[in-house]
């Protein structure tokens, strides 16, 4: 949101950061944008590749995100909710790890290797 706000301001738009956040939240609610809470607890917004319910694999090194849909996660979440008596449940799953490229480059949790930027 802050990067989007800065780009909009640099382009001459007179818009407040709170307005950008409200717009992004509306897109999240509409299912057009995902919001991910990464390990630094910063909210990261990205366009959804699908309108179907899905989860994410997130690289700790470069920030690469892969969308995954896995029925076993849905069954597990429903079973655990029922076990504790919860109803009307929803969930999000974000699996953190290192992508093959970051693993090969020896990247770690500190961020992308020198000269490489997050996607």
PyMOL commands that place a pseudoatom at each C-alpha (Angstrom):
pseudoatom trace, name=CA, resn=UNK, resi=1, chain=A, elem=C, hetatm=0, pos=[0.000, 0.000, 0.000]
pseudoatom trace, name=CA, resn=UNK, resi=2, chain=A, elem=C, hetatm=0, pos=[2.802, 2.382, 0.868]
pseudoatom trace, name=CA, resn=UNK, resi=3, chain=A, elem=C, hetatm=0, pos=[4.631, 1.637, -2.382]
pseudoatom trace, name=CA, resn=UNK, resi=4, chain=A, elem=C, hetatm=0, pos=[1.437, 2.149, -4.380]
pseudoatom trace, name=CA, resn=UNK, resi=5, chain=A, elem=C, hetatm=0, pos=[0.773, 5.400, -2.529]
pseudoatom trace, name=CA, resn=UNK, resi=6, chain=A, elem=C, hetatm=0, pos=[4.308, 6.655, -3.233]
pseudoatom trace, name=CA, resn=UNK, resi=7, chain=A, elem=C, hetatm=0, pos=[4.011, 5.790, -6.935]
pseudoatom trace, name=CA, resn=UNK, resi=8, chain=A, elem=C, hetatm=0, pos=[0.660, 7.522, -7.200]
pseudoatom trace, name=CA, resn=UNK, resi=9, chain=A, elem=C, hetatm=0, pos=[2.003, 10.637, -5.465]
pseudoatom trace, name=CA, resn=UNK, resi=10, chain=A, elem=C, hetatm=0, pos=[5.079, 10.629, -7.705]
pseudoatom trace, name=CA, resn=UNK, resi=11, chain=A, elem=C, hetatm=0, pos=[2.715, 10.513, -10.677]
pseudoatom trace, name=CA, resn=UNK, resi=12, chain=A, elem=C, hetatm=0, pos=[0.942, 13.627, -9.441]
pseudoatom trace, name=CA, resn=UNK, resi=13, chain=A, elem=C, hetatm=0, pos=[-2.090, 12.051, -7.761]
pseudoatom trace, name=CA, resn=UNK, resi=14, chain=A, elem=C, hetatm=0, pos=[-3.313, 13.851, -4.661]
pseudoatom trace, name=CA, resn=UNK, resi=15, chain=A, elem=C, hetatm=0, pos=[-4.398, 10.886, -2.591]
pseudoatom trace, name=CA, resn=UNK, resi=16, chain=A, elem=C, hetatm=0, pos=[-3.980, 9.966, 1.044]
pseudoatom trace, name=CA, resn=UNK, resi=17, chain=A, elem=C, hetatm=0, pos=[-2.501, 6.706, 2.277]
pseudoatom trace, name=CA, resn=UNK, resi=18, chain=A, elem=C, hetatm=0, pos=[-5.743, 5.853, 4.104]
pseudoatom trace, name=CA, resn=UNK, resi=19, chain=A, elem=C, hetatm=0, pos=[-7.627, 6.138, 0.806]
pseudoatom trace, name=CA, resn=UNK, resi=20, chain=A, elem=C, hetatm=0, pos=[-5.192, 3.708, -0.822]
pseudoatom trace, name=CA, resn=UNK, resi=21, chain=A, elem=C, hetatm=0, pos=[-5.714, 1.226, 2.038]
pseudoatom trace, name=CA, resn=UNK, resi=22, chain=A, elem=C, hetatm=0, pos=[-9.513, 1.543, 1.736]
pseudoatom trace, name=CA, resn=UNK, resi=23, chain=A, elem=C, hetatm=0, pos=[-9.322, 0.937, -2.009]
pseudoatom trace, name=CA, resn=UNK, resi=24, chain=A, elem=C, hetatm=0, pos=[-7.124, -2.117, -1.543]
pseudoatom trace, name=CA, resn=UNK, resi=25, chain=A, elem=C, hetatm=0, pos=[-9.459, -3.504, 1.128]
pseudoatom trace, name=CA, resn=UNK, resi=26, chain=A, elem=C, hetatm=0, pos=[-12.401, -3.097, -1.257]
pseudoatom trace, name=CA, resn=UNK, resi=27, chain=A, elem=C, hetatm=0, pos=[-10.473, -5.081, -3.881]
pseudoatom trace, name=CA, resn=UNK, resi=28, chain=A, elem=C, hetatm=0, pos=[-9.677, -7.770, -1.275]
pseudoatom trace, name=CA, resn=UNK, resi=29, chain=A, elem=C, hetatm=0, pos=[-13.357, -7.975, -0.331]
pseudoatom trace, name=CA, resn=UNK, resi=30, chain=A, elem=C, hetatm=0, pos=[-14.283, -8.318, -4.025]
pseudoatom trace, name=CA, resn=UNK, resi=31, chain=A, elem=C, hetatm=0, pos=[-11.790, -11.183, -4.424]
pseudoatom trace, name=CA, resn=UNK, resi=32, chain=A, elem=C, hetatm=0, pos=[-9.664, -9.343, -6.986]
pseudoatom trace, name=CA, resn=UNK, resi=33, chain=A, elem=C, hetatm=0, pos=[-6.659, -8.895, -4.701]
pseudoatom trace, name=CA, resn=UNK, resi=34, chain=A, elem=C, hetatm=0, pos=[-5.008, -11.092, -2.064]
pseudoatom trace, name=CA, resn=UNK, resi=35, chain=A, elem=C, hetatm=0, pos=[-3.604, -9.683, 1.139]
pseudoatom trace, name=CA, resn=UNK, resi=36, chain=A, elem=C, hetatm=0, pos=[-0.739, -11.680, 2.608]
pseudoatom trace, name=CA, resn=UNK, resi=37, chain=A, elem=C, hetatm=0, pos=[0.730, -11.222, 6.067]
pseudoatom trace, name=CA, resn=UNK, resi=38, chain=A, elem=C, hetatm=0, pos=[4.374, -12.086, 5.619]
pseudoatom trace, name=CA, resn=UNK, resi=39, chain=A, elem=C, hetatm=0, pos=[6.814, -12.903, 8.434]
pseudoatom trace, name=CA, resn=UNK, resi=40, chain=A, elem=C, hetatm=0, pos=[7.557, -9.221, 9.049]
pseudoatom trace, name=CA, resn=UNK, resi=41, chain=A, elem=C, hetatm=0, pos=[3.749, -8.884, 9.592]
pseudoatom trace, name=CA, resn=UNK, resi=42, chain=A, elem=C, hetatm=0, pos=[3.555, -6.341, 6.791]
pseudoatom trace, name=CA, resn=UNK, resi=43, chain=A, elem=C, hetatm=0, pos=[0.446, -6.598, 4.640]
pseudoatom trace, name=CA, resn=UNK, resi=44, chain=A, elem=C, hetatm=0, pos=[1.325, -7.283, 1.016]
pseudoatom trace, name=CA, resn=UNK, resi=45, chain=A, elem=C, hetatm=0, pos=[-1.307, -6.935, -1.667]
pseudoatom trace, name=CA, resn=UNK, resi=46, chain=A, elem=C, hetatm=0, pos=[-1.213, -8.762, -4.994]
pseudoatom trace, name=CA, resn=UNK, resi=47, chain=A, elem=C, hetatm=0, pos=[-3.572, -9.496, -7.853]
pseudoatom trace, name=CA, resn=UNK, resi=48, chain=A, elem=C, hetatm=0, pos=[-5.291, -12.864, -7.595]
pseudoatom trace, name=CA, resn=UNK, resi=49, chain=A, elem=C, hetatm=0, pos=[-4.618, -15.298, -10.412]
pseudoatom trace, name=CA, resn=UNK, resi=50, chain=A, elem=C, hetatm=0, pos=[-7.924, -17.004, -9.641]
pseudoatom trace, name=CA, resn=UNK, resi=51, chain=A, elem=C, hetatm=0, pos=[-11.244, -16.062, -8.097]
pseudoatom trace, name=CA, resn=UNK, resi=52, chain=A, elem=C, hetatm=0, pos=[-11.480, -19.494, -6.464]
pseudoatom trace, name=CA, resn=UNK, resi=53, chain=A, elem=C, hetatm=0, pos=[-10.516, -20.040, -2.820]
pseudoatom trace, name=CA, resn=UNK, resi=54, chain=A, elem=C, hetatm=0, pos=[-6.789, -20.721, -2.648]
pseudoatom trace, name=CA, resn=UNK, resi=55, chain=A, elem=C, hetatm=0, pos=[-3.712, -20.599, -0.439]
pseudoatom trace, name=CA, resn=UNK, resi=56, chain=A, elem=C, hetatm=0, pos=[-0.154, -19.411, -0.913]
pseudoatom trace, name=CA, resn=UNK, resi=57, chain=A, elem=C, hetatm=0, pos=[3.422, -20.643, -0.953]
pseudoatom trace, name=CA, resn=UNK, resi=58, chain=A, elem=C, hetatm=0, pos=[5.612, -17.634, -0.135]
pseudoatom trace, name=CA, resn=UNK, resi=59, chain=A, elem=C, hetatm=0, pos=[9.384, -17.467, -0.561]
pseudoatom trace, name=CA, resn=UNK, resi=60, chain=A, elem=C, hetatm=0, pos=[11.092, -15.898, 2.459]
pseudoatom trace, name=CA, resn=UNK, resi=61, chain=A, elem=C, hetatm=0, pos=[14.003, -14.872, 0.256]
pseudoatom trace, name=CA, resn=UNK, resi=62, chain=A, elem=C, hetatm=0, pos=[12.578, -13.089, -2.775]
pseudoatom trace, name=CA, resn=UNK, resi=63, chain=A, elem=C, hetatm=0, pos=[8.889, -12.824, -1.941]
pseudoatom trace, name=CA, resn=UNK, resi=64, chain=A, elem=C, hetatm=0, pos=[7.774, -15.062, -4.818]
pseudoatom trace, name=CA, resn=UNK, resi=65, chain=A, elem=C, hetatm=0, pos=[4.197, -16.231, -4.296]
pseudoatom trace, name=CA, resn=UNK, resi=66, chain=A, elem=C, hetatm=0, pos=[2.583, -19.312, -5.803]
pseudoatom trace, name=CA, resn=UNK, resi=67, chain=A, elem=C, hetatm=0, pos=[-1.144, -19.863, -5.464]
pseudoatom trace, name=CA, resn=UNK, resi=68, chain=A, elem=C, hetatm=0, pos=[-2.180, -23.369, -4.482]
pseudoatom trace, name=CA, resn=UNK, resi=69, chain=A, elem=C, hetatm=0, pos=[-5.559, -25.063, -4.152]
pseudoatom trace, name=CA, resn=UNK, resi=70, chain=A, elem=C, hetatm=0, pos=[-5.537, -28.242, -2.144]
pseudoatom trace, name=CA, resn=UNK, resi=71, chain=A, elem=C, hetatm=0, pos=[-8.694, -30.086, -1.095]
pseudoatom trace, name=CA, resn=UNK, resi=72, chain=A, elem=C, hetatm=0, pos=[-6.973, -31.748, 1.873]
pseudoatom trace, name=CA, resn=UNK, resi=73, chain=A, elem=C, hetatm=0, pos=[-6.444, -28.318, 3.478]
pseudoatom trace, name=CA, resn=UNK, resi=74, chain=A, elem=C, hetatm=0, pos=[-10.152, -27.595, 3.147]
pseudoatom trace, name=CA, resn=UNK, resi=75, chain=A, elem=C, hetatm=0, pos=[-11.091, -30.945, 4.714]
pseudoatom trace, name=CA, resn=UNK, resi=76, chain=A, elem=C, hetatm=0, pos=[-8.610, -30.462, 7.570]
pseudoatom trace, name=CA, resn=UNK, resi=77, chain=A, elem=C, hetatm=0, pos=[-9.857, -26.932, 8.331]
pseudoatom trace, name=CA, resn=UNK, resi=78, chain=A, elem=C, hetatm=0, pos=[-13.503, -28.050, 8.332]
pseudoatom trace, name=CA, resn=UNK, resi=79, chain=A, elem=C, hetatm=0, pos=[-12.747, -31.069, 10.534]
pseudoatom trace, name=CA, resn=UNK, resi=80, chain=A, elem=C, hetatm=0, pos=[-10.781, -29.023, 13.075]
pseudoatom trace, name=CA, resn=UNK, resi=81, chain=A, elem=C, hetatm=0, pos=[-13.492, -26.364, 13.212]
pseudoatom trace, name=CA, resn=UNK, resi=82, chain=A, elem=C, hetatm=0, pos=[-16.150, -29.024, 13.790]
pseudoatom trace, name=CA, resn=UNK, resi=83, chain=A, elem=C, hetatm=0, pos=[-14.022, -30.724, 16.448]
pseudoatom trace, name=CA, resn=UNK, resi=84, chain=A, elem=C, hetatm=0, pos=[-14.062, -27.521, 18.490]
pseudoatom trace, name=CA, resn=UNK, resi=85, chain=A, elem=C, hetatm=0, pos=[-17.683, -26.693, 17.691]
pseudoatom trace, name=CA, resn=UNK, resi=86, chain=A, elem=C, hetatm=0, pos=[-16.954, -23.752, 15.391]
pseudoatom trace, name=CA, resn=UNK, resi=87, chain=A, elem=C, hetatm=0, pos=[-19.381, -22.888, 12.610]
pseudoatom trace, name=CA, resn=UNK, resi=88, chain=A, elem=C, hetatm=0, pos=[-19.427, -20.364, 9.761]
pseudoatom trace, name=CA, resn=UNK, resi=89, chain=A, elem=C, hetatm=0, pos=[-15.641, -20.647, 9.494]
pseudoatom trace, name=CA, resn=UNK, resi=90, chain=A, elem=C, hetatm=0, pos=[-13.182, -19.296, 6.979]
pseudoatom trace, name=CA, resn=UNK, resi=91, chain=A, elem=C, hetatm=0, pos=[-9.419, -19.610, 6.782]
pseudoatom trace, name=CA, resn=UNK, resi=92, chain=A, elem=C, hetatm=0, pos=[-6.251, -18.533, 5.054]
pseudoatom trace, name=CA, resn=UNK, resi=93, chain=A, elem=C, hetatm=0, pos=[-3.080, -20.579, 4.696]
pseudoatom trace, name=CA, resn=UNK, resi=94, chain=A, elem=C, hetatm=0, pos=[0.309, -19.134, 3.840]
pseudoatom trace, name=CA, resn=UNK, resi=95, chain=A, elem=C, hetatm=0, pos=[3.183, -21.620, 3.686]
pseudoatom trace, name=CA, resn=UNK, resi=96, chain=A, elem=C, hetatm=0, pos=[6.607, -19.975, 3.998]
pseudoatom trace, name=CA, resn=UNK, resi=97, chain=A, elem=C, hetatm=0, pos=[9.791, -21.444, 2.563]
pseudoatom trace, name=CA, resn=UNK, resi=98, chain=A, elem=C, hetatm=0, pos=[12.564, -20.884, 0.047]
pseudoatom trace, name=CA, resn=UNK, resi=99, chain=A, elem=C, hetatm=0, pos=[11.949, -21.171, -3.685]
pseudoatom trace, name=CA, resn=UNK, resi=100, chain=A, elem=C, hetatm=0, pos=[14.411, -23.262, -5.731]
pseudoatom trace, name=CA, resn=UNK, resi=101, chain=A, elem=C, hetatm=0, pos=[16.269, -20.192, -7.002]
pseudoatom trace, name=CA, resn=UNK, resi=102, chain=A, elem=C, hetatm=0, pos=[16.762, -18.688, -3.536]
pseudoatom trace, name=CA, resn=UNK, resi=103, chain=A, elem=C, hetatm=0, pos=[17.815, -22.052, -2.130]
pseudoatom trace, name=CA, resn=UNK, resi=104, chain=A, elem=C, hetatm=0, pos=[20.407, -22.406, -4.923]
pseudoatom trace, name=CA, resn=UNK, resi=105, chain=A, elem=C, hetatm=0, pos=[21.671, -18.859, -4.291]
pseudoatom trace, name=CA, resn=UNK, resi=106, chain=A, elem=C, hetatm=0, pos=[21.957, -19.437, -0.554]
pseudoatom trace, name=CA, resn=UNK, resi=107, chain=A, elem=C, hetatm=0, pos=[19.348, -16.841, 0.308]
pseudoatom trace, name=CA, resn=UNK, resi=108, chain=A, elem=C, hetatm=0, pos=[17.985, -16.807, 3.832]
pseudoatom trace, name=CA, resn=UNK, resi=109, chain=A, elem=C, hetatm=0, pos=[15.289, -15.062, 5.865]
pseudoatom trace, name=CA, resn=UNK, resi=110, chain=A, elem=C, hetatm=0, pos=[17.133, -11.734, 5.700]
pseudoatom trace, name=CA, resn=UNK, resi=111, chain=A, elem=C, hetatm=0, pos=[15.770, -11.038, 2.239]
pseudoatom trace, name=CA, resn=UNK, resi=112, chain=A, elem=C, hetatm=0, pos=[16.745, -11.290, -1.393]
pseudoatom trace, name=CA, resn=UNK, resi=113, chain=A, elem=C, hetatm=0, pos=[20.388, -11.747, -2.371]
pseudoatom trace, name=CA, resn=UNK, resi=114, chain=A, elem=C, hetatm=0, pos=[22.281, -8.621, -3.322]
pseudoatom trace, name=CA, resn=UNK, resi=115, chain=A, elem=C, hetatm=0, pos=[21.079, -7.212, -6.627]
pseudoatom trace, name=CA, resn=UNK, resi=116, chain=A, elem=C, hetatm=0, pos=[17.826, -9.187, -6.614]
pseudoatom trace, name=CA, resn=UNK, resi=117, chain=A, elem=C, hetatm=0, pos=[14.446, -7.671, -5.896]
pseudoatom trace, name=CA, resn=UNK, resi=118, chain=A, elem=C, hetatm=0, pos=[11.214, -9.120, -4.629]
pseudoatom trace, name=CA, resn=UNK, resi=119, chain=A, elem=C, hetatm=0, pos=[8.459, -9.825, -7.125]
for i in range(1, 119): cmd.bond("trace and resi %d" % i, "trace and resi %d" % (i + 1))
show_as sticks, trace
zoom trace
